[in-house]
Amino acid sequence: MNICFIMGKIVSNIEFKFIIKSKNYSIIIFKLELRNKSIIQVKAYNELADFGYQNLKVGEKVFLQGMICNNIDLNIDELICSKIQKIY
């Protein structure tokens, strides 16, 4: 299992979906731009998806903990900090 900490800026709309026939019941998906200008796709499930959909906005800078999957996907385990004033 890998654990990573990622800091970046939300650069896409946050997409919310319900999942049928799965242990997870909801998911949010959005893109995050890192300091080196690379973009990764971020996913969060269940309660974290609900919280993220209600509180995160495009352009906000966030600090996330999660696992990297498929080289460009990050599955979030924890939203450590949102609305960071200075990131770079």
QUIDAGI-V95607 format. One record per residue. N is the residue number from 0. RES is the residue in three letters. PSI is psi as a letter, one per 20 degrees, with the letter a starting at -180 (* if undefined). OMEGA is omega in whole degrees, 0 to 359 (999 if undefined). Layout:
BEGIN
N/RES/PSI/OMEGA  N/RES/PSI/OMEGA
END
This chain:
BEGIN
0/MET/p/177  1/ASN/q/176  2/ILE/p/178  3/CYS/q/177  4/PHE/p/185  5/ILE/p/176  6/MET/p/180  7/GLY/a/183  8/LYS/p/178  9/ILE/p/185  10/VAL/j/177  11/SER/r/175  12/ASN/q/179  13/ILE/o/183  14/GLU/p/181  15/PHE/p/179  16/LYS/q/171  17/PHE/q/181  18/ILE/p/180  19/ILE/q/177  20/LYS/l/179  21/SER/r/176  22/LYS/h/175  23/ASN/q/182  24/TYR/i/177  25/SER/q/181  26/ILE/q/167  27/ILE/q/179  28/ILE/p/175  29/PHE/r/180  30/LYS/q/183  31/LEU/p/177  32/GLU/p/180  33/LEU/r/183  34/ARG/h/181  35/ASN/j/177  36/LYS/j/174  37/SER/q/183  38/ILE/p/177  39/ILE/q/176  40/GLN/p/183  41/VAL/p/178  42/LYS/q/174  43/ALA/q/186  44/TYR/q/170  45/ASN/c/184  46/GLU/h/178  47/LEU/h/176  48/ALA/g/178  49/ASP/g/180  50/PHE/g/181  51/GLY/g/180  52/TYR/h/181  53/GLN/h/191  54/ASN/i/182  55/LEU/q/181  56/LYS/q/176  57/VAL/p/179  58/GLY/i/179  59/GLU/q/176  60/LYS/p/186  61/VAL/q/176  62/PHE/o/188  63/LEU/q/171  64/GLN/p/180  65/GLY/a/180  66/MET/p/178  67/ILE/p/177  68/CYS/q/175  69/ASN/k/176  70/ASN/h/181  71/ILE/j/179  72/ASP/p/175  73/LEU/o/174  74/ASN/o/186  75/ILE/p/171  76/ASP/h/184  77/GLU/p/171  78/LEU/o/187  79/ILE/g/182  80/CYS/p/174  81/SER/r/179  82/LYS/l/177  83/ILE/p/183  84/GLN/g/180  85/LYS/p/181  86/ILE/h/183  87/TYR/*/999
END
